[in-house]
Amino acid sequence: MSSMGPTASKISPAVLAAKKLKKLRNAQWRNNVEYFFAACVGIFVLAYILSELRLRLARKSKTRSRLQALLNLTKRAALCSFKVPLVRCRVYLPMLLLWPLVLTFLGAAFLVHTQNFTITTIASRTGQVGAACLPPLFFLSMKNSPIALLIGSSHEKLNIVHRWTGRTVVTTFLVHTITYCVGYAKQGKLVQLRRLSNIYGMAAFAAMLLLAVSSISMARRRHYELFYVLHWVFTILTLAFAWFHDSDNIPYVKASAGIIAGDLVLRIIRVLLAAPYSGAELANINEDLVSLTIPRPRFGPMRTWVPGSHAFLNIPSVTGFHQHHPFTICSIPEDGHIRFVIKKQKGFTDALHKRDVGTVRCLVDGPYGSLEMTRFALFPKVLLIAGGVGITFALPVLRSLLSRKTPPEAITFIWSTNNVSTFKYFEQELRAVQASHEASTSKVELKVKLVFTSRLVSSSSSINSESEVSADIGTDQEKWPVTKDLNEKTYFTETPSKSLFEYVSGRISLTNTVAEELQHIERLAIGVCGPNKLILDAKNTISAQLASSGKDIFLYTEEFEW
């Protein structure tokens, strides 16, 4: 909001000097914010470089590193979570520690270059700090972020930092608005709130607040299309009102708009180079899944990709040109095509399932994915766990690891689902992987466990009903035993000779599985993709194993969260 000081037709030298000093301090405050973000990026880049060096050195060593205990303590803190009884949710320790970090950042922003700590100072400084945070906020939201490349991550992982930066901006704008209102009230000048510049300021804060509310995870998951539109609308309104609110904001609004426009231009170029308005084959797999297959382009960014990556799809005939939805690429470059397996939910996916099968025109923006997935090959043993449609991530990663010149020594693949037709569809794909592996000269020890989580029969079921359920699964009684109580010890069955599969009815214990995989080795890489419940169980299990075993465990999770 604008200054609360008195106006005069003739400005004295003392007032001019005070304004010049204020302008200098405002610049110092804004610069401190940029220095802070630059330092954070530098720290993360250094940490990434050291982490990569450690992994490569550890690969050549069979002994446990002296730093492993300290690293495990850090990993445990990152994975640690606890239940909040009143709201019935689970909170991660890193998320809980981010608020003190935000408050420390804001506190430091006030303490540096501050002499007269008054309500006017607080009001002015929070506005300057909030405006200076806008370019980093939008920089972290970029799909083609240079920061992601520098720290070996991807845009969806940086999105967490983007959200917390947004909460910091909302907090600064909230304090800025309240303190200016209190300051005007103390001076008896509440009428100043009617000034056009102050109305623009309150409108900018309201737009930013609505932007934050519409981004709440529950609303984002349930109404992604609405969230996507509102996110753009409130972003544009926030920047526009901030521009007219205070001339000091203009450089930061310009920088923010430039970042957003630059990312959009890059994405458009990637789409045009990747697969411009490609013809994709849409096919029904079952009542819950459809597949979308696009010929692999001969050039451009979609010519190759890291297995497990994702891309943004736009199908104009279904949603128009304004919506892009992320889906995991279920194929590998060697297949010669880009394939997506899409589960029916609300909105776009539901509309896609209702569309007639055949050729559809689509735009593809990608690939996007984390360089962290390339770390799997640096470990002697890899454990891949997928739940439901999360197999679209795990399956291409498995195929890629098996085809590497220097693959891991052993790979265990576990997939669980409660849908019979989905189970049968991907079982055939896994059998193709098995046949290819057996025909090769690879020495990788491969184990595949297929878990059907639905209760097959109750304790009172008849023999006839058991046979019907077994037939639906596509195996006979000898291959798939039916247990009377799925809470008892899980039953494994040997599949036909030379098969690498183990069929499991009921649910497996992640704790026992990870402990089993850690036997006789010091280092293990784990990749998990699936529902939030599975991700949470995996993090809790790994946190406990880090404490009890002291071994080197790398965990990569791919969550259904946008």
URUR-V362037 format. One record per residue. N is the residue number from 1. RES is the residue in one letter. PHI is phi in radians with two decimals (none if undefined). Layout:
n & res & phi
N & RES & PHI
N & RES & PHI
This chain:
n & res & phi
1 & M & none
2 & S & -1.29
3 & S & -1.11
4 & M & -1.68
5 & G & -1.32
6 & P & -1.26
7 & T & -1.92
8 & A & -2.61
9 & S & -1.24
10 & K & -2.11
11 & I & -1.61
12 & S & -1.34
13 & P & -1.03
14 & A & -1.13
15 & V & -1.17
16 & L & -1.08
17 & A & -1.13
18 & A & -1.14
19 & K & -1.15
20 & K & -1.13
21 & L & -1.14
22 & K & -1.10
23 & K & -1.11
24 & L & -1.12
25 & R & -1.17
26 & N & -1.03
27 & A & -1.12
28 & Q & -1.12
29 & W & -1.08
30 & R & -1.13
31 & N & -1.12
32 & N & -1.06
33 & V & -1.12
34 & E & -1.12
35 & Y & -1.09
36 & F & -1.08
37 & F & -1.14
38 & A & -1.11
39 & A & -1.14
40 & C & -1.08
41 & V & -1.07
42 & G & -1.07
43 & I & -1.12
44 & F & -1.18
45 & V & -1.12
46 & L & -1.08
47 & A & -1.09
48 & Y & -1.15
49 & I & -1.09
50 & L & -1.13
51 & S & -1.13
52 & E & -1.13
53 & L & -1.11
54 & R & -1.10
55 & L & -1.09
56 & R & -1.26
57 & L & -1.25
58 & A & -1.15
59 & R & -1.10
60 & K & -1.54
61 & S & -1.88
62 & K & -1.70
63 & T & -1.73
64 & R & -1.39
65 & S & -1.23
66 & R & -1.17
67 & L & -1.45
68 & Q & -1.09
69 & A & -1.07
70 & L & -1.18
71 & L & -1.12
72 & N & -1.12
73 & L & -1.11
74 & T & -1.14
75 & K & -1.12
76 & R & -1.08
77 & A & -1.11
78 & A & -1.23
79 & L & -1.72
80 & C & -1.16
81 & S & -2.57
82 & F & -2.58
83 & K & -1.48
84 & V & -1.88
85 & P & -1.03
86 & L & -1.13
87 & V & -1.75
88 & R & 0.95
89 & C & -2.42
90 & R & -1.99
91 & V & -2.00
92 & Y & -1.44
93 & L & -1.01
94 & P & -1.03
95 & M & -1.15
96 & L & -1.18
97 & L & -1.39
98 & L & -1.26
99 & W & -1.14
100 & P & -1.02
101 & L & -1.14
102 & V & -1.09
103 & L & -1.15
104 & T & -1.13
105 & F & -1.06
106 & L & -1.17
107 & G & -1.10
108 & A & -1.11
109 & A & -1.12
110 & F & -1.47
111 & L & -1.30
112 & V & -1.36
113 & H & 1.02
114 & T & -2.09
115 & Q & -2.02
116 & N & -1.68
117 & F & -1.57
118 & T & -2.07
119 & I & -1.14
120 & T & -1.15
121 & T & -1.11
122 & I & -1.07
123 & A & -1.06
124 & S & -1.20
125 & R & -1.23
126 & T & -1.09
127 & G & -1.13
128 & Q & -1.17
129 & V & -1.14
130 & G & -1.06
131 & A & -1.13
132 & A & -1.20
133 & C & -1.40
134 & L & -1.09
135 & P & -1.04
136 & P & -1.06
137 & L & -1.03
138 & F & -1.37
139 & F & -1.11
140 & L & -1.29
141 & S & -1.56
142 & M & -1.12
143 & K & -1.26
144 & N & -1.87
145 & S & -1.39
146 & P & -1.11
147 & I & -1.08
148 & A & -1.03
149 & L & -1.18
150 & L & -1.20
151 & I & -1.89
152 & G & 1.17
153 & S & -2.05
154 & S & -2.50
155 & H & -1.09
156 & E & -1.25
157 & K & -1.30
158 & L & -1.20
159 & N & -1.06
160 & I & -1.12
161 & V & -1.15
162 & H & -1.03
163 & R & -1.12
164 & W & -1.26
165 & T & -1.13
166 & G & -1.08
167 & R & -1.12
168 & T & -1.14
169 & V & -1.11
170 & V & -1.06
171 & T & -1.09
172 & T & -1.13
173 & F & -1.17
174 & L & -1.12
175 & V & -1.09
176 & H & -1.02
177 & T & -1.18
178 & I & -1.13
179 & T & -1.17
180 & Y & -1.16
181 & C & -1.10
182 & V & -1.13
183 & G & -1.09
184 & Y & -1.11
185 & A & -1.13
186 & K & -1.12
187 & Q & -1.51
188 & G & 1.21
189 & K & -2.19
190 & L & -1.06
191 & V & -1.09
192 & Q & -1.11
193 & L & -1.14
194 & R & -1.45
195 & R & -1.09
196 & L & -1.01
197 & S & -1.10
198 & N & -1.28
199 & I & -1.11
200 & Y & -1.07
201 & G & -1.11
202 & M & -1.16
203 & A & -1.16
204 & A & -1.12
205 & F & -1.14
206 & A & -1.09
207 & A & -1.13
208 & M & -1.15
209 & L & -1.13
210 & L & -1.13
211 & L & -1.09
212 & A & -1.19
213 & V & -1.13
214 & S & -1.21
215 & S & -1.69
216 & I & -0.98
217 & S & -0.98
218 & M & -1.09
219 & A & -1.18
220 & R & -1.14
221 & R & -1.23
222 & R & -1.40
223 & H & -2.35
224 & Y & -1.09
225 & E & -1.07
226 & L & -1.14
227 & F & -1.02
228 & Y & -1.06
229 & V & -1.18
230 & L & -1.10
231 & H & -1.06
232 & W & -1.20
233 & V & -1.08
234 & F & -1.24
235 & T & -1.12
236 & I & -1.10
237 & L & -1.13
238 & T & -1.06
239 & L & -1.18
240 & A & -1.14
241 & F & -1.19
242 & A & -1.12
243 & W & -1.03
244 & F & -1.40
245 & H & -1.24
246 & D & -2.64
247 & S & -1.09
248 & D & -1.13
249 & N & -1.38
250 & I & -0.99
251 & P & -1.05
252 & Y & -1.37
253 & V & -1.16
254 & K & -1.07
255 & A & -1.09
256 & S & -1.12
257 & A & -1.10
258 & G & -1.11
259 & I & -1.11
260 & I & -1.09
261 & A & -1.13
262 & G & -1.07
263 & D & -1.15
264 & L & -1.11
265 & V & -1.10
266 & L & -1.08
267 & R & -1.17
268 & I & -1.11
269 & I & -1.09
270 & R & -1.08
271 & V & -1.12
272 & L & -1.16
273 & L & -1.41
274 & A & -1.35
275 & A & -2.68
276 & P & -1.13
277 & Y & 0.89
278 & S & -1.24
279 & G & -1.52
280 & A & -1.96
281 & E & -1.63
282 & L & -1.70
283 & A & -2.42
284 & N & -1.46
285 & I & -1.65
286 & N & -2.74
287 & E & -1.20
288 & D & -1.94
289 & L & -2.20
290 & V & -2.25
291 & S & -2.01
292 & L & -2.24
293 & T & -2.04
294 & I & -2.13
295 & P & -1.03
296 & R & -1.23
297 & P & -1.15
298 & R & -1.41
299 & F & -2.61
300 & G & 1.68
301 & P & -1.11
302 & M & -1.51
303 & R & -1.18
304 & T & -2.56
305 & W & -2.79
306 & V & -1.38
307 & P & -0.92
308 & G & 1.68
309 & S & -1.29
310 & H & -2.29
311 & A & -2.47
312 & F & -1.71
313 & L & -1.83
314 & N & -2.27
315 & I & -2.07
316 & P & -0.98
317 & S & -1.22
318 & V & -1.80
319 & T & -2.26
320 & G & 1.44
321 & F & -1.58
322 & H & -1.61
323 & Q & -2.01
324 & H & -2.25
325 & H & -2.05
326 & P & -1.48
327 & F & -2.48
328 & T & -1.27
329 & I & -1.39
330 & C & -1.59
331 & S & -2.05
332 & I & -2.04
333 & P & -0.96
334 & E & -1.13
335 & D & -1.24
336 & G & 1.46
337 & H & -2.62
338 & I & -1.86
339 & R & -2.16
340 & F & -2.07
341 & V & -1.98
342 & I & -2.03
343 & K & -1.56
344 & K & -1.25
345 & Q & -2.36
346 & K & -1.76
347 & G & 1.18
348 & F & -1.04
349 & T & -1.13
350 & D & -1.16
351 & A & -1.12
352 & L & -1.17
353 & H & -1.16
354 & K & -1.41
355 & R & -1.31
356 & D & -1.15
357 & V & -1.21
358 & G & 2.28
359 & T & -1.52
360 & V & -2.24
361 & R & -1.56
362 & C & -2.56
363 & L & -1.99
364 & V & -2.11
365 & D & -2.00
366 & G & 3.04
367 & P & -1.46
368 & Y & -2.18
369 & G & -3.12
370 & S & -1.53
371 & L & -1.18
372 & E & -1.07
373 & M & -1.13
374 & T & -1.24
375 & R & -1.28
376 & F & -0.96
377 & A & -1.23
378 & L & -1.52
379 & F & -1.96
380 & P & -1.21
381 & K & -2.43
382 & V & -2.23
383 & L & -2.06
384 & L & -1.92
385 & I & -2.18
386 & A & -2.28
387 & G & -2.11
388 & G & 1.08
389 & V & -1.28
390 & G & -1.08
391 & I & -1.12
392 & T & -1.12
393 & F & -1.52
394 & A & -1.22
395 & L & -1.12
396 & P & -1.13
397 & V & -1.13
398 & L & -1.04
399 & R & -1.09
400 & S & -1.16
401 & L & -1.10
402 & L & -1.19
403 & S & -1.61
404 & R & -1.22
405 & K & -1.19
406 & T & -2.15
407 & P & -1.37
408 & P & -1.10
409 & E & -1.26
410 & A & -2.57
411 & I & -2.35
412 & T & -2.01
413 & F & -2.06
414 & I & -2.18
415 & W & -2.30
416 & S & -2.13
417 & T & -2.72
418 & N & -2.04
419 & N & -1.89
420 & V & -1.11
421 & S & -1.19
422 & T & -1.13
423 & F & -1.03
424 & K & -1.15
425 & Y & -1.12
426 & F & -1.36
427 & E & -1.06
428 & Q & -1.13
429 & E & -1.16
430 & L & -1.19
431 & R & -1.15
432 & A & -1.15
433 & V & -1.12
434 & Q & -1.07
435 & A & -1.11
436 & S & -1.12
437 & H & -1.18
438 & E & -1.17
439 & A & -1.38
440 & S & -1.53
441 & T & -1.69
442 & S & -1.11
443 & K & -1.78
444 & V & -1.17
445 & E & -1.45
446 & L & -1.90
447 & K & -2.18
448 & V & -2.14
449 & K & -2.04
450 & L & -1.85
451 & V & -2.01
452 & F & -1.77
453 & T & -1.56
454 & S & -1.31
455 & R & -1.19
456 & L & -1.25
457 & V & -2.58
458 & S & -1.55
459 & S & -1.14
460 & S & -1.76
461 & S & -1.19
462 & S & -1.54
463 & I & -1.12
464 & N & -1.08
465 & S & -1.17
466 & E & -1.10
467 & S & -1.13
468 & E & -1.13
469 & V & -1.15
470 & S & -1.11
471 & A & -1.15
472 & D & -1.09
473 & I & -1.31
474 & G & 1.62
475 & T & -2.38
476 & D & -1.65
477 & Q & -1.06
478 & E & -1.23
479 & K & -1.44
480 & W & -2.23
481 & P & -1.28
482 & V & -1.74
483 & T & -1.68
484 & K & -1.34
485 & D & -2.46
486 & L & -1.30
487 & N & -1.45
488 & E & -1.37
489 & K & -0.97
490 & T & -1.15
491 & Y & -1.79
492 & F & -1.85
493 & T & -2.30
494 & E & -1.30
495 & T & -1.42
496 & P & -0.90
497 & S & -0.93
498 & K & 1.22
499 & S & -1.39
500 & L & -1.75
501 & F & -1.64
502 & E & -2.20
503 & Y & -1.71
504 & V & -2.23
505 & S & -1.79
506 & G & 1.65
507 & R & -2.17
508 & I & -1.70
509 & S & -1.64
510 & L & -1.13
511 & T & -1.05
512 & N & -1.18
513 & T & -1.11
514 & V & -1.14
515 & A & -1.08
516 & E & -1.14
517 & E & -1.20
518 & L & -1.45
519 & Q & -1.13
520 & H & 1.21
521 & I & -2.35
522 & E & -1.83
523 & R & -2.36
524 & L & -2.50
525 & A & -1.84
526 & I & -2.22
527 & G & -2.06
528 & V & -2.27
529 & C & -2.48
530 & G & 2.83
531 & P & -1.08
532 & N & -1.04
533 & K & -1.07
534 & L & -1.12
535 & I & -1.08
536 & L & -1.11
537 & D & -1.06
538 & A & -1.12
539 & K & -1.12
540 & N & -1.13
541 & T & -1.13
542 & I & -1.16
543 & S & -1.04
544 & A & -1.17
545 & Q & -1.19
546 & L & -1.09
547 & A & -1.32
548 & S & -1.50
549 & S & -1.67
550 & G & 1.22
551 & K & -1.59
552 & D & -1.52
553 & I & -2.13
554 & F & -1.86
555 & L & -2.06
556 & Y & -2.12
557 & T & -2.07
558 & E & -2.09
559 & E & -1.78
560 & F & -1.45
561 & E & -2.52
562 & W & -2.40
